[in-house]
Amino acid sequence: MAVLLRQLTFQSLISRFCVDEAHSFYTAGFALYGLPAFRPPWGKLPELKASLRPSIPWHFFSATFPPHILNLVKEKLLRPGYDYVHVTSNRPNIIYATHQVENSIEDVRNYECFLQSPFNADSQPHVLIFFDDKKLTTKVEAHLESRLPPQDRGKGIIRYYHSSMSKDYLEKVHNDFISPTGTCKILIATSGESVVSCLSILNKFRVLTLVLRELTFRT
């Protein structure tokens, strides 16, 4: 594909370039918070764009464009005179809340707030937690699993989901999580599950969007 994209004959067949989850240009394409880039090719979008015919229109889509990310996309990826379309993502079944974390966002105890107390598997709300770090997904899953009542452990109520898992596993867990009668109630995932599960959840369940807030104090 890299060779084809550099051939003018092939480029003449491209009517437009559509980039979904375009916030990943920043969140996955660059080193952040002392961690290496999660998906370095995202950061190379400007190089790809520069290698193609200027007449090819580009479209960037995202439901996660806070000002600093949007400004970077405008600066690095958009040409002057672009059209900007912004519509709300609010729905009647979405609730927003903020939870201040203790110590750091990697402290697994901060995620105990997602477990119903006292725990009841039948009434436990569906919770979808996103991380950029695959190792953190497994750590949080293991900790929350250990906080379940003994009779509920090992039943698949809490699952992790990332690109190192097999296709069969990912499909099985995804389908179980979005099913109203499924066993999985808490899914801890990387961005690979973001679009499909989010759309399925928004259409089927009451959603709590909880922002974990990590405060930094300077002296």
Secondary structure, DSSP 8 states (H G I E B T S, - for coil): -HHHHT-HHHHTT---EEESSTTHHHHTTS-BTTB--SSGGGGGHHHHHHHS-TTS-EEE--S---HHHHHHHHHHT--TT----------TTEEEEEEE-SS-TT-GGGGGGGS-SS--TTT---EEEE-S-HHHHHHHHHHHHHHS-GGGTTSSSEEEE-TTS-HHHHHHHHHHHHSTT-S--EEEE-GGGHHHHHHHHHHHS-EEEEEEE------
